[in-house]
């Protein structure tokens, strides 16, 4: 099962890396031309010509009555909340991101964490059959929701405010900061916290085919769990970061260059379905 899981991980990682690098290169290559469109006559940022005194009037000086001269903008999905189906659900979600930003991201991270660990458990299932470990799944989902997501939300907000908006290649600077400072810190904290929580809940056994019970071994004392967590950090941090750098730089180049700020944590949580696979393998090998 372990060999099959490692082969599956390698295949998924290679495919993700190829697709994400291509998307990141495409996005970053389009950025200069997208910014330059505003200065091209007839581009999206240009005003329509008009005879008379307004012909050479800068757009910033137009009065509200001249708003018909401005290029039309497509409506946001949040303006279409009356619609149904996927578009209507997405519009409601977008509205929740505006009204309850942290709470919405936390619950999104929880749901995505459940999916990610369930997929991981299935792909690493033993040959004799598959029974979902509910306790492990909930621990990973809870960490993704209440641990990683708030920290990532604050981190992205801090970077957005700290990195000057007129800095050339701003998205590249944010990616470098993310892949050095944040990745090292959050990966270390993840191994430590999950080790402690799993140790404290070691007596609890909860498989999908049975009710929860307290038949497991007794929990270790917290100092012992901290020591065990530190061993996992020192043993697993570097190989995990190496695996991280195979995919996440391309993810974050794409994230910081084209994804709106309020969707960046969601985008990362979606990619984390794969990343939970990596973390879970490192945590439980």
Buried (B, 14 or more C-beta within 10 A) or exposed (E): EEEEBEEBBEEBBEEBBEEBBEBBEEBBEEBEEEEEEEEEEEEEEBBEEEEEEBEEBEEEEBEEEBEEBEEEEEEEBBEEEEBEEEEBEBBBBBBBBEEEBEEBBBBBBBEBBBBBBBBBBEBBBEEEEEEBBBBBBBBBBBBBBBBBBBBBBEBBBEBBEEBEEEEEEBBBBBBEBBBEEBBBEBBBBBBBBBBBBBBBBBEBBBBEEEEEEEEEEEBBEEEEBBEBBBEBBEEBBEEBBEBBEBBBBBBBBBBBBBBEEBBBBBBBBBBBBBBBBBBBBBBEE
